[in-house]
Amino acid sequence: MTAVLAFMLSVAPALNSQAVASPALPAPLGSPELRASAAAVAAGERVEVVEERSERETVFANPDGTTFTLEKSITPVRVAREGKWVEPDPTLVRNTDGSVGPAAAAVDLSFSAGGDAADLVTIAKGTQSVSLGWPGALPAPRLDGEHAVYEDVLPDVNLILTATVEGFRQVLEVKTPEAAANPALKAIEYRFGAENLTIQAGAGGGLDALDGNGRPVFRSPAARMWNSAGDGAAPAQAQRSLYLAAPAESGTDEPVAAGPNEESDRLAGPGPGDDSSVMDLKLTD
């Protein structure tokens, strides 16, 4: 039997994927837009205005010489890395300071290398950050793609952190019925820290990290737990996640998933036939 407890934190994208053609605005002579427009007319096909790239936006000059197309994606299609745009890659690597983080993500994300677990996870965007601490020491993690596995943080209980392009998920994998009966699992006290943000309870049992104007920068949905009723070979899980909050122009307060969930990934959520429930959350000073 396996059970899981999980936590997720991440940043949310701007809008659903879309393409919008708009009339060309007057552009300075020799501007990137004008050069791309001339190249599109000459080639008979649209040409990207490379200088207008962002994590989620791509601008093309159309071959009619008068319009441009703006494409927006709900998730980053590229991220900045060492002054260059690169393809997003949540695969975990070991950093020079000993911490663990994704190869290329839209947020600054680091996982503990083991030992003192005061900073189990730190996620940041610019000067704003949230840190999560585990109540105890940790073994060095075993890296498996985007997963960092801290084995036996309690008897027959693994702590698993999963990096996404915009956040992370944290899962406790409870491998045996005896482990599930451990009183230490009834309530786990995580230490939260924030830089230039205020943590408060969010809608539906989640958490919001707010900036000075009261806008959410990071957001976590409610923590969940589920068992392996649908698959007797799998352990039980509990999950919480944290992610970037949707910007104001998206027109929604709904949480956005921290990353795509593979149907075969039992760490992403309950599967068919699994029993699941939302976990209680209590914030204290």
C-alpha atoms as an extended CHARMM CRD file, in Angstrom:
* protein
*
       285  EXT
         1         1  MET       CA              0.0000000000        0.0000000000        0.0000000000  PROA      1               0.0000000000
         2         2  THR       CA              1.1790000000        3.5100000000       -0.6800000000  PROA      2               0.0000000000
         3         3  ALA       CA             -0.1370000000        6.8600000000        0.3740000000  PROA      3               0.0000000000
         4         4  VAL       CA              0.8890000000       10.3400000000       -0.6750000000  PROA      4               0.0000000000
         5         5  LEU       CA              0.8330000000       13.8130000000        0.8730000000  PROA      5               0.0000000000
         6         6  ALA       CA              1.6520000000       16.6240000000       -1.5160000000  PROA      6               0.0000000000
         7         7  PHE       CA              2.4120000000       20.3200000000       -1.8250000000  PROA      7               0.0000000000
         8         8  MET       CA              2.8620000000       22.3720000000       -5.0090000000  PROA      8               0.0000000000
         9         9  LEU       CA              4.1170000000       25.8950000000       -5.6650000000  PROA      9               0.0000000000
        10        10  SER       CA              4.5900000000       27.6460000000       -8.9800000000  PROA      10              0.0000000000
        11        11  VAL       CA              4.0020000000       30.6880000000      -11.2040000000  PROA      11              0.0000000000
        12        12  ALA       CA              1.0970000000       30.9970000000      -13.5720000000  PROA      12              0.0000000000
        13        13  PRO       CA              1.1550000000       31.9880000000      -17.2260000000  PROA      13              0.0000000000
        14        14  ALA       CA             -0.6090000000       34.8850000000      -18.8430000000  PROA      14              0.0000000000
        15        15  LEU       CA             -3.1810000000       33.6720000000      -21.3410000000  PROA      15              0.0000000000
        16        16  ASN       CA             -4.2780000000       30.5700000000      -23.2030000000  PROA      16              0.0000000000
        17        17  SER       CA             -2.2960000000       29.8910000000      -26.3590000000  PROA      17              0.0000000000
        18        18  GLN       CA             -3.5160000000       32.1160000000      -29.1370000000  PROA      18              0.0000000000
        19        19  ALA       CA             -2.4670000000       33.9340000000      -32.2900000000  PROA      19              0.0000000000
        20        20  VAL       CA             -3.6240000000       37.4730000000      -33.0150000000  PROA      20              0.0000000000
        21        21  ALA       CA             -2.9740000000       39.3790000000      -36.2280000000  PROA      21              0.0000000000
        22        22  SER       CA             -2.8900000000       43.1340000000      -35.8320000000  PROA      22              0.0000000000
        23        23  PRO       CA             -2.1630000000       46.0920000000      -38.1250000000  PROA      23              0.0000000000
        24        24  ALA       CA              1.4390000000       47.1830000000      -38.1400000000  PROA      24              0.0000000000
        25        25  LEU       CA              2.1490000000       50.2930000000      -36.0850000000  PROA      25              0.0000000000
        26        26  PRO       CA              4.4500000000       52.9710000000      -37.5070000000  PROA      26              0.0000000000
        27        27  ALA       CA              7.9810000000       51.7060000000      -36.8820000000  PROA      27              0.0000000000
        28        28  PRO       CA             11.2310000000       53.6800000000      -36.8980000000  PROA      28              0.0000000000
        29        29  LEU       CA             13.3000000000       53.2780000000      -40.0540000000  PROA      29              0.0000000000
        30        30  GLY       CA             15.6100000000       50.3150000000      -39.6140000000  PROA      30              0.0000000000
        31        31  SER       CA             13.6860000000       48.9800000000      -36.5880000000  PROA      31              0.0000000000
        32        32  PRO       CA             13.5150000000       45.2080000000      -35.9370000000  PROA      32              0.0000000000
        33        33  GLU       CA              9.8210000000       45.2650000000      -36.9140000000  PROA      33              0.0000000000
        34        34  LEU       CA             10.5270000000       47.0020000000      -40.2250000000  PROA      34              0.0000000000
        35        35  ARG       CA             13.3990000000       44.6680000000      -41.0630000000  PROA      35              0.0000000000
        36        36  ALA       CA             11.3010000000       41.5890000000      -40.2530000000  PROA      36              0.0000000000
        37        37  SER       CA              8.3810000000       42.9400000000      -42.2980000000  PROA      37              0.0000000000
        38        38  ALA       CA             10.6160000000       43.5480000000      -45.3240000000  PROA      38              0.0000000000
        39        39  ALA       CA             12.1130000000       40.0400000000      -44.9590000000  PROA      39              0.0000000000
        40        40  ALA       CA              8.6170000000       38.5220000000      -44.7550000000  PROA      40              0.0000000000
        41        41  VAL       CA              7.5280000000       40.2890000000      -47.9600000000  PROA      41              0.0000000000
        42        42  ALA       CA             10.6790000000       39.1520000000      -49.7530000000  PROA      42              0.0000000000
        43        43  ALA       CA             10.3510000000       35.5430000000      -48.5370000000  PROA      43              0.0000000000
        44        44  GLY       CA              6.5990000000       35.2910000000      -49.0520000000  PROA      44              0.0000000000
        45        45  GLU       CA              6.1860000000       33.8850000000      -45.5290000000  PROA      45              0.0000000000
        46        46  ARG       CA              6.0460000000       35.2540000000      -42.0110000000  PROA      46              0.0000000000
        47        47  VAL       CA              9.2950000000       36.1200000000      -40.2390000000  PROA      47              0.0000000000
        48        48  GLU       CA              9.8020000000       36.3190000000      -36.4840000000  PROA      48              0.0000000000
        49        49  VAL       CA             10.6790000000       39.6320000000      -34.8610000000  PROA      49              0.0000000000
        50        50  VAL       CA             13.3190000000       38.0380000000      -32.6460000000  PROA      50              0.0000000000
        51        51  GLU       CA             13.8410000000       41.1680000000      -30.5450000000  PROA      51              0.0000000000
        52        52  GLU       CA             10.2080000000       40.9320000000      -29.3330000000  PROA      52              0.0000000000
        53        53  ARG       CA             10.5690000000       37.4570000000      -27.8210000000  PROA      53              0.0000000000
        54        54  SER       CA              9.4900000000       36.8310000000      -24.2360000000  PROA      54              0.0000000000
        55        55  GLU       CA              8.9330000000       33.6670000000      -22.1900000000  PROA      55              0.0000000000
        56        56  ARG       CA              5.3880000000       33.2740000000      -23.5250000000  PROA      56              0.0000000000
        57        57  GLU       CA              5.1530000000       35.6020000000      -26.5190000000  PROA      57              0.0000000000
        58        58  THR       CA              6.3900000000       35.3480000000      -30.1150000000  PROA      58              0.0000000000
        59        59  VAL       CA              5.8230000000       38.0970000000      -32.7010000000  PROA      59              0.0000000000
        60        60  PHE       CA              5.8490000000       37.4870000000      -36.4610000000  PROA      60              0.0000000000
        61        61  ALA       CA              5.8240000000       39.9490000000      -39.3520000000  PROA      61              0.0000000000
        62        62  ASN       CA              3.3230000000       38.7540000000      -41.9650000000  PROA      62              0.0000000000
        63        63  PRO       CA              4.1600000000       38.6000000000      -45.7030000000  PROA      63              0.0000000000
        64        64  ASP       CA              1.4920000000       41.2110000000      -46.5270000000  PROA      64              0.0000000000
        65        65  GLY       CA              3.9010000000       43.8300000000      -45.2220000000  PROA      65              0.0000000000
        66        66  THR       CA              1.2600000000       45.5470000000      -43.0700000000  PROA      66              0.0000000000
        67        67  THR       CA              0.3380000000       43.2140000000      -40.1880000000  PROA      67              0.0000000000
        68        68  PHE       CA              2.0050000000       41.2940000000      -37.3940000000  PROA      68              0.0000000000
        69        69  THR       CA              0.9250000000       38.1240000000      -35.5510000000  PROA      69              0.0000000000
        70        70  LEU       CA              1.3380000000       37.8220000000      -31.7860000000  PROA      70              0.0000000000
        71        71  GLU       CA              1.3130000000       34.2970000000      -30.3630000000  PROA      71              0.0000000000
        72        72  LYS       CA              0.8590000000       33.8370000000      -26.6020000000  PROA      72              0.0000000000
        73        73  SER       CA              1.2620000000       30.5640000000      -24.7300000000  PROA      73              0.0000000000
        74        74  ILE       CA             -0.1470000000       29.6090000000      -21.3320000000  PROA      74              0.0000000000
        75        75  THR       CA              3.2070000000       28.0560000000      -20.4080000000  PROA      75              0.0000000000
        76        76  PRO       CA              6.7240000000       29.3350000000      -21.1950000000  PROA      76              0.0000000000
        77        77  VAL       CA              7.9990000000       28.2950000000      -24.6180000000  PROA      77              0.0000000000
        78        78  ARG       CA             11.4790000000       29.5850000000      -23.7480000000  PROA      78              0.0000000000
        79        79  VAL       CA             13.3110000000       30.7990000000      -20.6370000000  PROA      79              0.0000000000
        80        80  ALA       CA             16.2720000000       33.1110000000      -20.1080000000  PROA      80              0.0000000000
        81        81  ARG       CA             19.4820000000       31.3520000000      -19.1370000000  PROA      81              0.0000000000
        82        82  GLU       CA             22.8450000000       33.1200000000      -18.9240000000  PROA      82              0.0000000000
        83        83  GLY       CA             21.6700000000       35.9120000000      -21.2130000000  PROA      83              0.0000000000
        84        84  LYS       CA             20.1860000000       33.6250000000      -23.8590000000  PROA      84              0.0000000000
        85        85  TRP       CA             16.7810000000       32.1300000000      -24.6330000000  PROA      85              0.0000000000
        86        86  VAL       CA             16.7610000000       28.3550000000      -24.1910000000  PROA      86              0.0000000000
        87        87  GLU       CA             14.1400000000       25.5980000000      -24.2350000000  PROA      87              0.0000000000
        88        88  PRO       CA             12.5250000000       24.9920000000      -20.8180000000  PROA      88              0.0000000000
        89        89  ASP       CA             13.9660000000       21.9330000000      -19.0840000000  PROA      89              0.0000000000
        90        90  PRO       CA             12.9190000000       20.8980000000      -15.5440000000  PROA      90              0.0000000000
        91        91  THR       CA             15.5450000000       18.1300000000      -15.3590000000  PROA      91              0.0000000000
        92        92  LEU       CA             17.3440000000       18.4730000000      -12.0280000000  PROA      92              0.0000000000
        93        93  VAL       CA             21.0750000000       19.1890000000      -11.9090000000  PROA      93              0.0000000000
        94        94  ARG       CA             23.5000000000       19.7910000000       -9.0370000000  PROA      94              0.0000000000
        95        95  ASN       CA             24.5770000000       23.4220000000       -8.7190000000  PROA      95              0.0000000000
        96        96  THR       CA             28.0610000000       24.6170000000       -7.8040000000  PROA      96              0.0000000000
        97        97  ASP       CA             26.8640000000       25.5670000000       -4.2850000000  PROA      97              0.0000000000
        98        98  GLY       CA             25.7200000000       21.9670000000       -3.7160000000  PROA      98              0.0000000000
        99        99  SER       CA             22.0100000000       22.6830000000       -4.0770000000  PROA      99              0.0000000000
       100       100  VAL       CA             19.7820000000       21.0560000000       -6.6820000000  PROA      100             0.0000000000
       101       101  GLY       CA             17.7000000000       22.8680000000       -9.2920000000  PROA      101             0.0000000000
       102       102  PRO       CA             16.1440000000       22.5960000000      -12.7620000000  PROA      102             0.0000000000
       103       103  ALA       CA             18.3610000000       23.0050000000      -15.8130000000  PROA      103             0.0000000000
       104       104  ALA       CA             16.2020000000       25.8010000000      -17.2820000000  PROA      104             0.0000000000
       105       105  ALA       CA             13.0830000000       27.1840000000      -15.6060000000  PROA      105             0.0000000000
       106       106  ALA       CA             11.0140000000       30.3640000000      -15.4900000000  PROA      106             0.0000000000
       107       107  VAL       CA             11.7010000000       30.7210000000      -11.7560000000  PROA      107             0.0000000000
       108       108  ASP       CA             14.7940000000       30.4650000000       -9.5820000000  PROA      108             0.0000000000
       109       109  LEU       CA             14.2550000000       27.1420000000       -7.8160000000  PROA      109             0.0000000000
       110       110  SER       CA             16.5950000000       25.2640000000       -5.4940000000  PROA      110             0.0000000000
       111       111  PHE       CA             16.1540000000       22.0470000000       -3.5100000000  PROA      111             0.0000000000
       112       112  SER       CA             18.1620000000       21.0350000000       -0.4550000000  PROA      112             0.0000000000
       113       113  ALA       CA             21.3300000000       18.9870000000       -0.9890000000  PROA      113             0.0000000000
       114       114  GLY       CA             20.6100000000       17.2240000000        2.3090000000  PROA      114             0.0000000000
       115       115  GLY       CA             21.6010000000       17.8340000000        5.9110000000  PROA      115             0.0000000000
       116       116  ASP       CA             19.9430000000       20.8130000000        7.6330000000  PROA      116             0.0000000000
       117       117  ALA       CA             16.4950000000       21.0590000000        6.0570000000  PROA      117             0.0000000000
       118       118  ALA       CA             15.7430000000       24.6680000000        7.0560000000  PROA      118             0.0000000000
       119       119  ASP       CA             15.6240000000       25.4790000000        3.3370000000  PROA      119             0.0000000000
       120       120  LEU       CA             14.1180000000       22.3730000000        1.8150000000  PROA      120             0.0000000000
       121       121  VAL       CA             12.8990000000       24.4300000000       -1.1440000000  PROA      121             0.0000000000
       122       122  THR       CA             13.3560000000       28.0490000000       -2.1880000000  PROA      122             0.0000000000
       123       123  ILE       CA             11.4430000000       29.4850000000       -5.1470000000  PROA      123             0.0000000000
       124       124  ALA       CA             12.0220000000       33.0410000000       -6.3540000000  PROA      124             0.0000000000
       125       125  LYS       CA             11.0400000000       35.4620000000       -9.0780000000  PROA      125             0.0000000000
       126       126  GLY       CA             13.2520000000       38.5300000000       -9.0570000000  PROA      126             0.0000000000
       127       127  THR       CA             13.5600000000       39.8430000000       -5.4900000000  PROA      127             0.0000000000
       128       128  GLN       CA             10.4820000000       37.9460000000       -4.2430000000  PROA      128             0.0000000000
       129       129  SER       CA             10.8500000000       34.4770000000       -2.8000000000  PROA      129             0.0000000000
       130       130  VAL       CA              9.2220000000       31.7850000000       -0.6810000000  PROA      130             0.0000000000
       131       131  SER       CA             11.1110000000       29.0930000000        1.2210000000  PROA      131             0.0000000000
       132       132  LEU       CA              9.8150000000       25.8600000000        2.7370000000  PROA      132             0.0000000000
       133       133  GLY       CA             11.6170000000       24.0120000000        5.5260000000  PROA      133             0.0000000000
       134       134  TRP       CA             11.3300000000       20.3610000000        6.5660000000  PROA      134             0.0000000000
       135       135  PRO       CA             11.2000000000       19.6310000000       10.3410000000  PROA      135             0.0000000000
       136       136  GLY       CA             14.3610000000       17.5800000000       10.6080000000  PROA      136             0.0000000000
       137       137  ALA       CA             17.5470000000       16.5440000000        8.8370000000  PROA      137             0.0000000000
       138       138  LEU       CA             17.4820000000       15.1570000000        5.3060000000  PROA      138             0.0000000000
       139       139  PRO       CA             19.5780000000       12.5990000000        3.4480000000  PROA      139             0.0000000000
       140       140  ALA       CA             21.2540000000       13.6080000000        0.2000000000  PROA      140             0.0000000000
       141       141  PRO       CA             18.6400000000       13.3380000000       -2.5690000000  PROA      141             0.0000000000
       142       142  ARG       CA             18.6770000000       10.7770000000       -5.3450000000  PROA      142             0.0000000000
       143       143  LEU       CA             18.0170000000       12.5810000000       -8.6370000000  PROA      143             0.0000000000
       144       144  ASP       CA             15.7080000000       11.0220000000      -11.2180000000  PROA      144             0.0000000000
       145       145  GLY       CA             14.9000000000       13.4070000000      -14.0650000000  PROA      145             0.0000000000
       146       146  GLU       CA             12.8270000000       16.2300000000      -12.5560000000  PROA      146             0.0000000000
       147       147  HSD       CA             12.4280000000       14.3270000000       -9.2490000000  PROA      147             0.0000000000
       148       148  ALA       CA             14.6080000000       14.6260000000       -6.1250000000  PROA      148             0.0000000000
       149       149  VAL       CA             13.9700000000       11.6600000000       -3.8070000000  PROA      149             0.0000000000
       150       150  TYR       CA             14.8770000000       11.9960000000       -0.1030000000  PROA      150             0.0000000000
       151       151  GLU       CA             14.5770000000        8.4260000000        1.1140000000  PROA      151             0.0000000000
       152       152  ASP       CA             13.2710000000        7.3840000000        4.5360000000  PROA      152             0.0000000000
       153       153  VAL       CA             12.7580000000       10.8330000000        6.0470000000  PROA      153             0.0000000000
       154       154  LEU       CA             10.5030000000        8.7840000000        8.3440000000  PROA      154             0.0000000000
       155       155  PRO       CA             10.4980000000        4.9720000000        8.4660000000  PROA      155             0.0000000000
       156       156  ASP       CA              9.2970000000        3.7600000000        5.0290000000  PROA      156             0.0000000000
       157       157  VAL       CA              8.3490000000        7.3200000000        4.0160000000  PROA      157             0.0000000000
       158       158  ASN       CA             10.0610000000        9.0800000000        1.1080000000  PROA      158             0.0000000000
       159       159  LEU       CA              9.9740000000       12.8420000000        0.5320000000  PROA      159             0.0000000000
       160       160  ILE       CA              9.9040000000       13.5600000000       -3.2050000000  PROA      160             0.0000000000
       161       161  LEU       CA             10.3150000000       17.0240000000       -4.7560000000  PROA      161             0.0000000000
       162       162  THR       CA              9.3990000000       17.4780000000       -8.4070000000  PROA      162             0.0000000000
       163       163  ALA       CA             10.5680000000       20.5150000000      -10.3710000000  PROA      163             0.0000000000
       164       164  THR       CA              8.3800000000       22.0510000000      -13.0610000000  PROA      164             0.0000000000
       165       165  VAL       CA              9.1700000000       24.9370000000      -15.3930000000  PROA      165             0.0000000000
       166       166  GLU       CA              7.2050000000       27.3210000000      -13.1470000000  PROA      166             0.0000000000
       167       167  GLY       CA              7.2680000000       25.7660000000       -9.6860000000  PROA      167             0.0000000000
       168       168  PHE       CA              7.4520000000       22.5100000000       -7.7770000000  PROA      168             0.0000000000
       169       169  ARG       CA              5.4310000000       19.7040000000       -6.2220000000  PROA      169             0.0000000000
       170       170  GLN       CA              6.2460000000       18.0660000000       -2.9030000000  PROA      170             0.0000000000
       171       171  VAL       CA              5.0230000000       14.5530000000       -2.1600000000  PROA      171             0.0000000000
       172       172  LEU       CA              5.3310000000       12.2540000000        0.8380000000  PROA      172             0.0000000000
       173       173  GLU       CA              5.2690000000        8.6310000000       -0.3110000000  PROA      173             0.0000000000
       174       174  VAL       CA              4.0990000000        6.3050000000        2.4660000000  PROA      174             0.0000000000
       175       175  LYS       CA              5.1440000000        2.8120000000        1.4850000000  PROA      175             0.0000000000
       176       176  THR       CA              3.5840000000        0.4960000000        4.0860000000  PROA      176             0.0000000000
       177       177  PRO       CA              0.5040000000        0.3180000000        6.3580000000  PROA      177             0.0000000000
       178       178  GLU       CA              2.8680000000        0.3970000000        9.3440000000  PROA      178             0.0000000000
       179       179  ALA       CA              4.4090000000        3.6420000000        8.0730000000  PROA      179             0.0000000000
       180       180  ALA       CA              0.9320000000        5.1320000000        7.5790000000  PROA      180             0.0000000000
       181       181  ALA       CA              0.1950000000        4.4700000000       11.2650000000  PROA      181             0.0000000000
       182       182  ASN       CA              3.1780000000        6.5810000000       12.3840000000  PROA      182             0.0000000000
       183       183  PRO       CA              1.8320000000        9.4060000000       14.6250000000  PROA      183             0.0000000000
       184       184  ALA       CA              4.3770000000       11.7560000000       13.0580000000  PROA      184             0.0000000000
       185       185  LEU       CA              2.2910000000       11.7620000000        9.8670000000  PROA      185             0.0000000000
       186       186  LYS       CA             -0.8380000000       13.0630000000       11.5700000000  PROA      186             0.0000000000
       187       187  ALA       CA              0.4990000000       16.6230000000       11.4970000000  PROA      187             0.0000000000
       188       188  ILE       CA              3.6990000000       17.8720000000        9.8700000000  PROA      188             0.0000000000
       189       189  GLU       CA              4.9260000000       21.3670000000       10.7130000000  PROA      189             0.0000000000
       190       190  TYR       CA              6.6710000000       22.9960000000        7.7690000000  PROA      190             0.0000000000
       191       191  ARG       CA              8.5570000000       26.2520000000        8.2100000000  PROA      191             0.0000000000
       192       192  PHE       CA              7.6160000000       28.9650000000        5.7280000000  PROA      192             0.0000000000
       193       193  GLY       CA              9.7770000000       31.9780000000        4.9500000000  PROA      193             0.0000000000
       194       194  ALA       CA              9.1060000000       34.8480000000        2.5560000000  PROA      194             0.0000000000
       195       195  GLU       CA             11.1350000000       37.7070000000        1.0960000000  PROA      195             0.0000000000
       196       196  ASN       CA              9.1570000000       40.7840000000       -0.0470000000  PROA      196             0.0000000000
       197       197  LEU       CA              5.9680000000       38.7030000000        0.1070000000  PROA      197             0.0000000000
       198       198  THR       CA              3.2450000000       37.9730000000        2.6610000000  PROA      198             0.0000000000
       199       199  ILE       CA              1.9310000000       34.4130000000        3.1020000000  PROA      199             0.0000000000
       200       200  GLN       CA             -1.7760000000       33.9640000000        3.7850000000  PROA      200             0.0000000000
       201       201  ALA       CA             -4.4280000000       31.2560000000        3.4900000000  PROA      201             0.0000000000
       202       202  GLY       CA             -5.9660000000       31.1020000000        0.0210000000  PROA      202             0.0000000000
       203       203  ALA       CA             -9.2500000000       29.8990000000       -1.3970000000  PROA      203             0.0000000000
       204       204  GLY       CA            -10.1500000000       26.2230000000       -1.0720000000  PROA      204             0.0000000000
       205       205  GLY       CA             -7.4970000000       25.3890000000        1.5060000000  PROA      205             0.0000000000
       206       206  GLY       CA             -4.4960000000       26.6470000000       -0.4370000000  PROA      206             0.0000000000
       207       207  LEU       CA             -1.8760000000       29.3380000000        0.1300000000  PROA      207             0.0000000000
       208       208  ASP       CA             -1.1740000000       32.7020000000       -1.5180000000  PROA      208             0.0000000000
       209       209  ALA       CA              2.0800000000       34.6700000000       -1.4320000000  PROA      209             0.0000000000
       210       210  LEU       CA              1.1210000000       38.3230000000       -1.9290000000  PROA      210             0.0000000000
       211       211  ASP       CA              3.1900000000       41.3320000000       -2.9650000000  PROA      211             0.0000000000
       212       212  GLY       CA              2.9220000000       44.7780000000       -1.3640000000  PROA      212             0.0000000000
       213       213  ASN       CA             -0.1710000000       45.5740000000       -3.4480000000  PROA      213             0.0000000000
       214       214  GLY       CA             -2.0020000000       42.4280000000       -2.3360000000  PROA      214             0.0000000000
       215       215  ARG       CA             -1.5170000000       40.6470000000       -5.6640000000  PROA      215             0.0000000000
       216       216  PRO       CA             -0.5950000000       36.9450000000       -5.6040000000  PROA      216             0.0000000000
       217       217  VAL       CA              2.8710000000       36.1880000000       -6.9520000000  PROA      217             0.0000000000
       218       218  PHE       CA              2.9340000000       32.5090000000       -5.9680000000  PROA      218             0.0000000000
       219       219  ARG       CA             -0.0710000000       30.3380000000       -5.2740000000  PROA      219             0.0000000000
       220       220  SER       CA             -0.6130000000       26.8380000000       -3.9460000000  PROA      220             0.0000000000
       221       221  PRO       CA             -3.7820000000       24.7770000000       -4.3200000000  PROA      221             0.0000000000
       222       222  ALA       CA             -5.0210000000       22.7110000000       -1.3730000000  PROA      222             0.0000000000
       223       223  ALA       CA             -2.8190000000       19.8280000000       -0.2660000000  PROA      223             0.0000000000
       224       224  ARG       CA             -4.1760000000       16.3830000000       -1.1190000000  PROA      224             0.0000000000
       225       225  MET       CA             -3.6360000000       12.8050000000       -0.0770000000  PROA      225             0.0000000000
       226       226  TRP       CA             -4.5560000000        9.6080000000       -1.8860000000  PROA      226             0.0000000000
       227       227  ASN       CA             -4.0350000000        5.8790000000       -1.5510000000  PROA      227             0.0000000000
       228       228  SER       CA             -3.2970000000        3.0860000000       -3.9830000000  PROA      228             0.0000000000
       229       229  ALA       CA             -6.8130000000        1.6210000000       -4.1200000000  PROA      229             0.0000000000
       230       230  GLY       CA             -6.6680000000        1.7310000000       -7.9060000000  PROA      230             0.0000000000
       231       231  ASP       CA             -3.2730000000        0.0470000000       -8.1060000000  PROA      231             0.0000000000
       232       232  GLY       CA             -2.2420000000       -2.3340000000       -5.3520000000  PROA      232             0.0000000000
       233       233  ALA       CA              1.4080000000       -2.1450000000       -6.4130000000  PROA      233             0.0000000000
       234       234  ALA       CA              1.7320000000        1.5900000000       -5.8310000000  PROA      234             0.0000000000
       235       235  PRO       CA              2.3770000000        3.3920000000       -2.5280000000  PROA      235             0.0000000000
       236       236  ALA       CA              0.1010000000        6.0550000000       -1.0300000000  PROA      236             0.0000000000
       237       237  GLN       CA              0.8610000000        9.7200000000       -1.5650000000  PROA      237             0.0000000000
       238       238  ALA       CA              0.2630000000       13.1800000000       -0.1310000000  PROA      238             0.0000000000
       239       239  GLN       CA              0.9130000000       16.2670000000       -2.2120000000  PROA      239             0.0000000000
       240       240  ARG       CA              1.2390000000       20.0310000000       -2.0140000000  PROA      240             0.0000000000
       241       241  SER       CA              2.4180000000       22.2990000000       -4.8170000000  PROA      241             0.0000000000
       242       242  LEU       CA              3.4480000000       25.9230000000       -5.3170000000  PROA      242             0.0000000000
       243       243  TYR       CA              3.4070000000       27.8790000000       -8.5580000000  PROA      243             0.0000000000
       244       244  LEU       CA              3.4400000000       31.3840000000      -10.0330000000  PROA      244             0.0000000000
       245       245  ALA       CA              0.0710000000       33.1050000000       -9.7570000000  PROA      245             0.0000000000
       246       246  ALA       CA             -1.8440000000       34.1240000000      -12.8780000000  PROA      246             0.0000000000
       247       247  PRO       CA             -1.2270000000       37.7780000000      -13.7790000000  PROA      247             0.0000000000
       248       248  ALA       CA             -4.0330000000       40.3160000000      -13.5220000000  PROA      248             0.0000000000
       249       249  GLU       CA             -4.5710000000       40.5160000000      -17.2920000000  PROA      249             0.0000000000
       250       250  SER       CA             -5.5000000000       36.8310000000      -17.4590000000  PROA      250             0.0000000000
       251       251  GLY       CA             -8.8450000000       37.6530000000      -15.8520000000  PROA      251             0.0000000000
       252       252  THR       CA             -8.8820000000       34.6000000000      -13.5980000000  PROA      252             0.0000000000
       253       253  ASP       CA             -8.1400000000       33.7950000000       -9.9610000000  PROA      253             0.0000000000
       254       254  GLU       CA             -8.1260000000       30.0650000000      -10.6220000000  PROA      254             0.0000000000
       255       255  PRO       CA             -4.9100000000       28.1580000000       -9.8980000000  PROA      255             0.0000000000
       256       256  VAL       CA             -2.8780000000       27.0970000000      -12.9040000000  PROA      256             0.0000000000
       257       257  ALA       CA             -1.1550000000       23.7260000000      -12.8320000000  PROA      257             0.0000000000
       258       258  ALA       CA              2.5420000000       23.8440000000      -12.0010000000  PROA      258             0.0000000000
       259       259  GLY       CA              3.2840000000       21.6730000000      -15.0030000000  PROA      259             0.0000000000
       260       260  PRO       CA              1.7820000000       19.1200000000      -17.3150000000  PROA      260             0.0000000000
       261       261  ASN       CA              0.7670000000       15.8840000000      -15.5790000000  PROA      261             0.0000000000
       262       262  GLU       CA              1.7000000000       12.6440000000      -17.2450000000  PROA      262             0.0000000000
       263       263  GLU       CA             -1.0800000000       10.0860000000      -16.9230000000  PROA      263             0.0000000000
       264       264  SER       CA              1.4570000000        7.5020000000      -15.7740000000  PROA      264             0.0000000000
       265       265  ASP       CA              3.0150000000        9.8000000000      -13.1610000000  PROA      265             0.0000000000
       266       266  ARG       CA              1.5750000000        8.7140000000       -9.8040000000  PROA      266             0.0000000000
       267       267  LEU       CA              3.3130000000       11.6370000000       -8.1210000000  PROA      267             0.0000000000
       268       268  ALA       CA              1.1410000000       14.1110000000      -10.0420000000  PROA      268             0.0000000000
       269       269  GLY       CA             -2.1610000000       13.1140000000       -8.4450000000  PROA      269             0.0000000000
       270       270  PRO       CA             -4.5810000000       10.2630000000       -7.7330000000  PROA      270             0.0000000000
       271       271  GLY       CA             -5.2250000000        7.7340000000      -10.4680000000  PROA      271             0.0000000000
       272       272  PRO       CA             -8.4280000000        5.9280000000      -11.4520000000  PROA      272             0.0000000000
       273       273  GLY       CA             -9.9120000000        4.1070000000       -8.4640000000  PROA      273             0.0000000000
       274       274  ASP       CA             -7.7110000000        5.7890000000       -5.8460000000  PROA      274             0.0000000000
       275       275  ASP       CA             -9.3420000000        7.2240000000       -2.7320000000  PROA      275             0.0000000000
       276       276  SER       CA             -8.3500000000       10.8510000000       -2.1890000000  PROA      276             0.0000000000
       277       277  SER       CA             -9.1240000000       13.7840000000        0.0900000000  PROA      277             0.0000000000
       278       278  VAL       CA             -8.1040000000       17.3850000000        0.7090000000  PROA      278             0.0000000000
       279       279  MET       CA             -5.8200000000       17.9090000000        3.7060000000  PROA      279             0.0000000000
       280       280  ASP       CA             -6.3290000000       20.5510000000        6.3910000000  PROA      280             0.0000000000
       281       281  LEU       CA             -3.9100000000       23.4770000000        6.5010000000  PROA      281             0.0000000000
       282       282  LYS       CA             -3.2440000000       25.6920000000        9.5090000000  PROA      282             0.0000000000
       283       283  LEU       CA             -0.9820000000       28.7650000000        9.4510000000  PROA      283             0.0000000000
       284       284  THR       CA              0.6830000000       29.8490000000       12.6960000000  PROA      284             0.0000000000
       285       285  ASP       CA              3.1510000000       32.6070000000       13.5330000000  PROA      285             0.0000000000
